[in-house]
Amino acid sequence: MKGDVKPIIAINLEWCKGCGICYNLCPKEVLDKDEWGKVVIKDLDSCTQCRICEDHCPDYCIRIGG
């Protein structure tokens, strides 16, 4: 990540079915689950914008970037 620019993570919770793929694959533990198993952002500052979560989400509910 360049400079002090923080990544933008957009999550569409209506589409999220709580499969856990995104937070289980995140190498920096940026994502976690809520009480229903749906994805939440736990540590935005650790995001490197690797897009693993976005690339592997079967429901296309995560977007990284602008």
HUJO-V415704 format. One record per pair of residues at least 24 apart in sequence whose C-alpha atoms are under 10 Angstrom apart, sorted by the first residue. I is the first residue (numbers start at 1). J is the second residue. Records with the same first field share a line. If there is no record, write none. Layout:
BEGIN
I: J ; J
END
This chain:
BEGIN
1: 47 ; 48 ; 49 ; 50
2: 48
4: 45
5: 45
6: 44 ; 45 ; 46 ; 47 ; 48 ; 49 ; 65
7: 44 ; 45 ; 46 ; 47 ; 48 ; 49 ; 64 ; 65 ; 66
8: 44 ; 47 ; 49 ; 63 ; 64 ; 65 ; 66
9: 40 ; 41 ; 44 ; 47 ; 49 ; 51 ; 54 ; 62 ; 63 ; 64 ; 65 ; 66
10: 41 ; 54 ; 61 ; 62 ; 63 ; 64 ; 65 ; 66
11: 38 ; 39 ; 40 ; 41 ; 54 ; 60 ; 61 ; 62 ; 63 ; 64
12: 39 ; 59 ; 60 ; 61 ; 62 ; 63
13: 38 ; 39 ; 40 ; 61 ; 62
14: 38 ; 61
15: 58 ; 59 ; 60 ; 61 ; 62
16: 57 ; 58 ; 59 ; 60 ; 61 ; 62
17: 58 ; 59 ; 61
19: 57 ; 58 ; 59
20: 53 ; 57
21: 52 ; 53 ; 54 ; 56 ; 57 ; 58
22: 51 ; 52 ; 53 ; 54 ; 55 ; 56 ; 57 ; 58 ; 62
23: 52 ; 53
24: 53
25: 52 ; 53 ; 56
26: 50 ; 51 ; 52 ; 53
27: 52 ; 53
END
